[in-house]
Amino acid sequence: MANFKQNNTLILASSSPRRQALLLEAHYSVIVQEPSDSAEDQHQSGESAADFVQRQAIQKAKDVALQHSSGVILGCDTVACFQDTILGKPNDRGHAQQILETLRGHQHTVLSGVCLWHRPSNRTIVRCIETTLFLDNVSDDTLQQYLNTDKWQGKAGAFGYQDGWDWLHIVHGSSSNVVGLPLEALAEMLADIETT
């Protein structure tokens, strides 16, 4: 929403440089404030991936929102899923290889929970955005070349769509969502929170 971009500053409850870069490229004014470690939580037994990312986004936004008397706080959490299993971020190179070997030749999804928290009203809007991707059935050599770059580090599903590898394709959904923040949904949510 142009008016929001011109007149307001988003408070980003995240330490992700990719989310900050996306917002700046979209011409939002941004203040970054990392939520406390207590705002992060583990996936609960029986909890769907969609519920998990939305709960995480709410917790992050609330943690930062309670430190501000005014403004719009943005919390977000992103996971990759394969056959209803959350893949998470790889612990090490071996884990990254295991994830990529599982995904190659198959579709998988990236889910982002997005929460806007308005202060001082404490109005909130929460959504889950899903993008479907397909990873080509690439060779072991190609996977090793990618793993050698270390670009898998810190990335849900051990991949970075933004890194431009031609063997990862979006089947349906938002490309910015795969990077970590669905900008199209965010614009709609900002318009909603300003008019409610």
Backbone bond lengths (Angstrom), bond angles and torsions (degrees), N, CA, C in turn:
res aa  C-N    CA-C-N  psi(-1)  N-CA   C-N-CA  omega(-1)  CA-C   N-CA-C  phi
1 M - - - 1.463 - - 1.518 109.06 -
2 A 1.317 117.20 122.22 1.459 121.26 -172.72 1.521 112.12 -60.24
3 N 1.341 117.52 -43.99 1.454 119.84 -178.36 1.522 111.11 -59.09
4 F 1.314 115.85 -42.16 1.462 118.20 179.20 1.525 109.95 -62.93
5 K 1.304 116.59 -46.40 1.458 120.20 -177.68 1.526 111.36 -60.32
6 Q 1.323 116.93 -37.26 1.460 120.58 -174.88 1.523 112.38 -78.80
7 N 1.319 117.35 -33.42 1.458 119.92 -168.06 1.519 115.39 -113.43
8 N 1.320 118.66 -9.27 1.442 120.38 -172.75 1.516 111.64 -131.57
9 T 1.315 113.88 162.13 1.455 121.19 177.42 1.516 108.99 -118.58
10 L 1.317 116.35 130.84 1.459 121.46 174.37 1.520 109.07 -84.70
11 I 1.322 115.68 138.05 1.457 120.70 173.40 1.522 106.45 -100.08
12 L 1.317 116.34 110.30 1.461 122.06 -175.59 1.520 110.17 -89.03
13 A 1.333 116.45 113.41 1.467 122.01 179.92 1.526 108.74 -86.69
14 S 1.320 115.86 68.95 1.464 120.69 -176.06 1.517 109.51 -165.33
15 S 1.322 115.69 147.94 1.463 120.23 174.64 1.530 111.52 -97.96
16 S 1.344 116.81 3.76 1.462 121.06 -174.99 1.524 112.07 -69.16
17 P 1.324 117.95 117.48 1.468 118.93 176.80 1.522 112.05 -66.07
18 R 1.348 117.25 -26.93 1.464 119.68 179.94 1.524 110.85 -69.30
19 R 1.342 117.76 -40.45 1.468 119.97 177.85 1.520 110.85 -65.23
20 Q 1.312 116.69 -43.20 1.463 119.75 178.46 1.529 110.38 -61.20
21 A 1.329 117.12 -44.03 1.467 120.67 -179.67 1.524 111.14 -62.27
22 L 1.328 117.60 -42.32 1.468 120.81 178.36 1.523 111.06 -59.56
23 L 1.326 116.66 -44.54 1.473 120.36 -179.29 1.522 111.25 -65.35
24 L 1.320 116.85 -41.78 1.469 119.74 -179.99 1.525 111.04 -67.54
25 E 1.344 116.95 -38.60 1.469 120.25 177.89 1.528 111.02 -64.75
26 A 1.347 116.26 -29.09 1.464 120.65 178.23 1.529 111.71 -88.26
27 H 1.337 116.48 8.10 1.469 123.56 174.00 1.527 113.80 69.95
28 Y 1.324 116.51 30.53 1.460 120.25 170.17 1.525 108.63 -87.02
29 S 1.322 114.98 146.79 1.462 120.89 169.95 1.525 106.76 -86.43
30 V 1.341 116.93 129.08 1.467 120.69 -169.29 1.523 111.35 -132.22
31 I 1.321 114.90 136.15 1.455 122.65 165.39 1.520 106.27 -113.90
32 V 1.316 117.28 130.96 1.459 121.47 -179.63 1.516 109.64 -100.33
33 Q 1.321 116.13 126.39 1.459 121.48 173.16 1.523 108.57 -136.66
34 E 1.298 115.74 111.68 1.461 120.63 -177.57 1.528 110.62 -70.38
35 P 1.323 118.13 131.72 1.471 119.98 176.19 1.522 110.62 -68.77
36 S 1.314 115.59 159.73 1.460 119.74 178.88 1.526 110.33 -69.85
37 D 1.305 115.92 159.86 1.468 120.92 -179.62 1.521 111.86 -58.40
38 S 1.328 117.22 -29.66 1.465 120.92 -178.43 1.524 112.55 -67.71
39 A 1.346 117.18 -16.21 1.468 120.79 178.52 1.521 111.56 -77.04
40 E 1.325 116.46 -19.25 1.465 121.61 177.74 1.526 108.91 -85.10
41 D 1.318 116.16 142.71 1.458 120.19 -176.94 1.524 109.37 -141.09
42 Q 1.310 115.51 168.76 1.453 121.42 177.75 1.528 110.55 -94.66
43 H 1.326 114.90 156.03 1.452 120.69 174.95 1.521 109.01 -64.27
44 Q 1.337 116.42 131.76 1.454 121.51 -178.11 1.531 110.25 -90.43
45 S 1.309 116.69 147.77 1.453 122.10 177.95 1.524 110.13 -59.71
46 G 1.326 116.35 129.29 1.457 121.14 179.50 1.516 114.16 83.87
47 E 1.315 118.35 -3.28 1.460 122.43 -179.35 1.528 109.62 -85.95
48 S 1.321 117.34 130.27 1.460 119.90 178.02 1.520 109.89 -69.76
49 A 1.324 115.79 158.12 1.462 120.11 178.10 1.526 110.83 -60.88
50 A 1.337 117.10 -38.91 1.465 121.00 179.45 1.528 110.94 -63.43
51 D 1.318 116.91 -44.48 1.466 120.26 178.14 1.523 110.87 -64.36
52 F 1.323 116.37 -38.60 1.466 120.98 -178.65 1.525 111.59 -62.90
53 V 1.335 117.25 -50.83 1.471 118.74 -176.79 1.526 111.46 -67.26
54 Q 1.328 117.64 -32.53 1.456 119.59 177.12 1.534 110.75 -69.48
55 R 1.318 116.72 -41.15 1.467 120.06 178.37 1.523 110.63 -63.39
56 Q 1.331 116.41 -41.82 1.454 120.41 178.16 1.529 111.75 -62.53
57 A 1.334 115.71 -42.74 1.466 120.22 -179.80 1.530 110.60 -62.83
58 I 1.326 116.28 -41.58 1.474 120.67 178.74 1.523 110.32 -63.30
59 Q 1.326 116.66 -46.33 1.460 120.46 -178.08 1.532 111.45 -61.55
60 K 1.332 116.83 -41.85 1.460 120.32 179.22 1.525 111.36 -66.12
61 A 1.337 116.58 -45.37 1.463 120.36 -179.92 1.527 110.84 -63.44
62 K 1.309 117.39 -43.86 1.467 121.04 -178.93 1.518 111.40 -63.27
63 D 1.320 116.43 -43.16 1.457 121.02 -179.03 1.525 111.37 -55.72
64 V 1.322 116.24 -43.44 1.464 120.79 -179.44 1.529 110.85 -80.78
65 A 1.328 117.38 -37.71 1.467 121.16 -177.40 1.526 112.21 -59.31
66 L 1.305 116.59 -37.91 1.463 120.04 -177.22 1.530 112.67 -69.73
67 Q 1.330 116.25 -6.25 1.466 120.72 176.10 1.525 112.48 -99.10
68 H 1.348 116.24 3.78 1.462 120.89 -177.88 1.521 110.56 -128.26
69 S 1.309 115.96 141.72 1.468 120.18 178.48 1.520 111.85 -87.51
70 S 1.338 117.31 -20.04 1.466 120.25 178.75 1.518 109.25 -152.19
71 G 1.340 114.88 160.96 1.455 120.13 177.21 1.511 112.69 121.94
72 V 1.324 115.49 176.88 1.463 122.76 175.83 1.517 107.94 -117.31
73 I 1.325 114.85 120.37 1.459 121.54 -177.36 1.519 108.60 -102.46
74 L 1.327 115.96 135.31 1.456 122.52 -178.79 1.523 109.72 -112.77
75 G 1.337 115.86 117.78 1.453 121.52 173.22 1.515 109.49 -111.84
76 C 1.323 117.00 143.19 1.463 120.38 -178.06 1.522 109.98 -149.35
77 D 1.323 115.66 146.58 1.456 121.15 174.55 1.522 107.87 -142.99
78 T 1.326 116.86 136.99 1.464 121.92 -175.08 1.526 110.49 -128.99
79 V 1.331 115.88 134.43 1.466 120.97 175.31 1.521 109.51 -134.56
80 A 1.323 115.21 155.08 1.462 121.53 170.76 1.521 107.87 -102.99
81 C 1.335 116.13 142.79 1.471 121.02 -177.43 1.519 110.12 -131.33
82 F 1.317 114.34 143.78 1.458 120.81 174.20 1.522 107.62 -135.78
83 Q 1.331 115.47 119.47 1.466 121.68 -179.29 1.535 111.33 50.36
84 D 1.350 114.62 51.19 1.466 123.46 176.46 1.531 114.11 66.91
85 T 1.325 117.52 11.86 1.463 121.32 176.67 1.519 109.73 -108.21
86 I 1.330 116.96 127.93 1.459 121.62 177.19 1.524 108.42 -75.81
87 L 1.336 116.11 126.33 1.452 120.60 -176.22 1.527 112.66 -85.48
88 G 1.307 117.35 -35.07 1.456 120.28 -179.97 1.514 112.74 70.51
89 K 1.327 115.00 -171.89 1.459 121.54 178.17 1.525 108.91 -92.51
90 P 1.327 116.68 141.25 1.475 118.95 -177.48 1.525 112.22 -67.08
91 N 1.332 115.31 142.40 1.463 121.43 178.36 1.523 111.69 -76.39
92 D 1.326 115.98 -31.94 1.459 120.95 -177.61 1.533 108.50 -161.59
93 R 1.326 116.51 -177.66 1.465 120.59 -177.34 1.524 111.78 -60.99
94 G 1.315 118.05 -42.22 1.459 121.28 179.98 1.519 112.05 -61.42
95 H 1.330 115.96 -40.26 1.464 120.73 177.94 1.526 110.10 -66.50
96 A 1.339 116.33 -41.23 1.468 120.60 178.10 1.523 110.72 -60.39
97 Q 1.319 116.38 -43.41 1.471 120.39 178.83 1.520 110.71 -62.17
98 Q 1.316 117.05 -42.65 1.464 121.20 179.41 1.524 110.81 -60.34
99 I 1.337 116.72 -43.79 1.467 120.75 179.60 1.517 110.49 -61.85
100 L 1.333 116.87 -48.32 1.464 120.80 -176.98 1.527 111.94 -66.23
101 E 1.321 117.33 -35.94 1.465 120.09 176.89 1.523 111.13 -66.22
102 T 1.323 116.22 -32.88 1.465 120.95 176.26 1.530 111.21 -69.02
103 L 1.328 116.52 -39.47 1.463 120.75 -174.28 1.531 113.79 -80.03
104 R 1.317 118.12 -28.16 1.466 118.53 -171.64 1.533 111.05 -63.86
105 G 1.337 113.24 136.45 1.455 120.57 -177.78 1.515 113.94 81.74
106 H 1.335 117.21 8.81 1.467 120.86 -176.32 1.530 111.44 -136.12
107 Q 1.330 113.94 161.36 1.459 120.37 169.47 1.518 109.29 -85.76
108 H 1.321 115.04 150.01 1.456 120.99 171.50 1.530 107.53 -147.37
109 T 1.304 116.20 173.97 1.458 119.77 -176.90 1.519 110.72 -124.89
110 V 1.317 114.38 153.24 1.466 122.08 169.91 1.518 106.90 -117.80
111 L 1.327 116.01 126.96 1.458 122.47 -179.78 1.519 109.76 -115.38
112 S 1.330 115.98 133.65 1.457 120.68 173.29 1.518 109.64 -122.42
113 G 1.321 115.36 128.57 1.454 120.82 168.83 1.515 107.42 -91.63
114 V 1.328 116.68 131.45 1.457 121.99 -178.92 1.518 108.68 -126.26
115 C 1.335 116.15 129.22 1.464 121.27 178.50 1.523 109.77 -128.24
116 L 1.321 116.30 128.83 1.462 121.96 168.94 1.521 107.69 -106.25
117 W 1.316 115.87 130.65 1.467 122.26 -178.31 1.528 107.45 -123.67
118 H 1.324 116.55 114.15 1.464 121.96 -177.58 1.519 110.01 -92.21
119 R 1.337 114.82 130.80 1.458 120.47 173.64 1.523 108.49 -115.43
120 P 1.340 118.77 138.34 1.462 126.62 13.79 1.543 114.97 -94.93
121 S 1.337 118.20 1.96 1.471 119.39 -172.54 1.530 112.82 -71.93
122 N 1.338 116.67 -21.77 1.477 122.80 -173.85 1.528 112.93 62.88
123 R 1.340 117.64 22.09 1.459 120.44 170.27 1.522 108.05 -68.21
124 T 1.322 115.99 140.42 1.462 119.94 178.19 1.523 110.05 -131.58
125 I 1.318 114.62 148.37 1.464 122.60 171.15 1.520 106.32 -129.07
126 V 1.322 116.70 131.18 1.456 121.37 -178.22 1.524 109.15 -131.70
127 R 1.329 116.01 134.51 1.461 120.97 176.83 1.516 110.28 -140.68
128 C 1.328 114.99 157.53 1.461 121.68 171.99 1.531 107.82 -117.94
129 I 1.311 115.98 126.24 1.465 122.14 -178.02 1.527 108.47 -113.46
130 E 1.338 115.89 134.01 1.464 121.16 -176.33 1.527 111.19 -120.03
131 T 1.307 115.79 134.98 1.463 122.54 174.42 1.528 108.13 -124.71
132 T 1.340 116.19 135.04 1.458 121.77 178.49 1.526 109.62 -101.99
133 L 1.333 116.12 133.14 1.459 121.67 -179.94 1.522 110.66 -126.88
134 F 1.326 114.69 162.24 1.460 120.93 174.69 1.517 108.15 -130.75
135 L 1.335 115.31 129.36 1.458 121.52 177.16 1.530 107.90 -103.27
136 D 1.333 115.83 119.26 1.465 119.96 -179.83 1.534 111.01 -55.68
137 N 1.324 115.10 157.04 1.455 120.33 177.73 1.529 109.08 -80.17
138 V 1.330 113.91 71.54 1.463 120.41 -172.88 1.527 110.70 -76.75
139 S 1.331 115.13 161.76 1.464 121.07 -177.78 1.525 110.86 -74.96
140 D 1.317 114.60 162.75 1.465 119.93 174.76 1.527 110.67 -59.17
141 D 1.337 116.76 -39.04 1.466 120.24 179.68 1.529 111.29 -60.77
142 T 1.325 116.23 -42.07 1.464 120.04 179.46 1.520 110.86 -63.89
143 L 1.329 116.94 -42.33 1.465 120.15 177.43 1.521 110.92 -61.93
144 Q 1.326 116.82 -41.23 1.461 119.57 -179.54 1.533 110.96 -65.68
145 Q 1.332 116.28 -38.20 1.467 119.42 176.96 1.524 110.72 -60.66
146 Y 1.330 116.44 -42.08 1.462 119.92 178.24 1.528 110.65 -66.66
147 L 1.323 117.10 -45.21 1.465 120.05 -179.50 1.528 111.29 -60.85
148 N 1.328 116.83 -32.80 1.467 121.04 178.72 1.524 113.10 -64.20
149 T 1.329 117.03 -23.12 1.470 120.42 -179.01 1.525 112.28 -76.06
150 D 1.332 116.74 -18.06 1.483 122.61 -175.36 1.527 113.04 64.21
151 K 1.328 117.59 12.20 1.472 119.75 179.96 1.523 112.57 -74.48
152 W 1.313 117.05 -7.47 1.461 121.84 177.16 1.525 111.81 -76.38
153 Q 1.306 117.06 -17.08 1.459 120.80 -174.28 1.530 111.83 -64.46
154 G 1.330 115.73 130.99 1.461 121.36 176.02 1.509 114.64 75.26
155 K 1.342 117.21 13.05 1.463 120.31 -176.29 1.520 110.84 -116.35
156 A 1.335 115.61 128.51 1.460 121.22 178.63 1.519 109.13 -59.07
157 G 1.324 116.57 129.06 1.454 120.81 -179.09 1.515 114.16 80.61
158 A 1.342 117.18 3.31 1.477 123.80 175.68 1.521 113.77 67.03
159 F 1.325 117.56 21.49 1.464 119.21 179.76 1.520 109.90 -136.77
160 G 1.325 114.29 160.48 1.460 120.74 174.87 1.511 109.65 -129.62
161 Y 1.313 116.43 102.00 1.465 119.72 179.43 1.527 110.47 -57.27
162 Q 1.328 115.53 -35.67 1.466 120.72 -177.84 1.526 112.40 -67.51
163 D 1.326 116.62 -12.40 1.467 119.39 -179.86 1.521 112.67 -78.38
164 G 1.335 117.90 -8.69 1.458 121.38 170.07 1.511 116.77 83.58
165 W 1.326 118.64 21.45 1.458 120.08 177.82 1.524 109.63 -72.25
166 D 1.335 117.14 132.56 1.465 119.91 -172.64 1.524 113.23 -82.49
167 W 1.341 117.40 6.59 1.461 119.63 179.03 1.532 112.65 -104.11
168 L 1.323 116.23 7.67 1.463 120.99 176.30 1.520 108.15 -120.00
169 H 1.345 117.04 122.76 1.462 121.06 -172.51 1.530 111.05 -126.84
170 I 1.324 115.43 142.33 1.460 120.02 173.06 1.524 108.22 -85.03
171 V 1.314 116.43 124.09 1.460 122.57 176.87 1.512 109.89 -87.20
172 H 1.326 115.94 -42.76 1.465 121.07 -178.67 1.525 109.14 -157.52
173 G 1.333 115.88 133.98 1.455 119.16 173.26 1.520 113.49 117.72
174 S 1.320 114.54 -167.82 1.457 123.87 -171.49 1.525 111.92 -89.05
175 S 1.336 116.47 131.61 1.462 119.95 176.66 1.527 110.96 -72.46
176 S 1.337 118.35 -35.68 1.466 119.69 179.22 1.529 110.85 -67.31
177 N 1.327 117.07 -27.31 1.457 120.56 175.83 1.525 110.81 -61.77
178 V 1.324 116.50 -39.19 1.460 120.80 -179.76 1.526 110.44 -66.37
179 V 1.313 116.61 -33.15 1.463 121.34 178.50 1.533 110.73 -73.97
180 G 1.344 116.87 -26.08 1.460 118.77 175.50 1.504 116.81 139.55
181 L 1.362 117.94 -3.28 1.463 119.28 -179.75 1.531 109.24 -158.14
182 P 1.334 118.11 112.45 1.470 120.51 -179.16 1.528 111.19 -75.15
183 L 1.322 116.38 100.19 1.470 121.17 -172.97 1.521 112.59 -66.16
184 E 1.339 117.55 -34.40 1.465 119.59 -178.96 1.528 110.14 -64.18
185 A 1.323 116.39 -45.64 1.465 120.93 178.88 1.523 110.69 -66.42
186 L 1.321 116.94 -37.92 1.470 120.48 179.37 1.521 111.19 -60.09
187 A 1.335 117.34 -43.90 1.469 120.37 179.87 1.525 110.70 -60.73
188 E 1.321 117.02 -41.66 1.470 120.78 178.30 1.527 110.62 -64.59
189 M 1.318 116.84 -41.33 1.459 121.17 -178.60 1.525 111.40 -67.64
190 L 1.330 116.57 -38.33 1.472 119.62 178.09 1.523 110.99 -64.72
191 A 1.327 116.44 -38.94 1.462 119.77 177.64 1.520 109.91 -64.23
192 D 1.332 116.60 -40.06 1.472 120.91 -179.90 1.519 111.87 -66.63
193 I 1.313 117.13 -43.44 1.464 119.26 -174.10 1.528 111.08 -72.04
194 E 1.324 117.00 -23.89 1.469 120.14 178.35 1.519 112.03 -81.52
195 T 1.337 117.25 -18.03 1.461 119.06 -176.80 1.533 113.29 -108.42
196 T 1.350 117.26 -2.91 1.468 119.45 179.41 1.508 111.09 -92.45
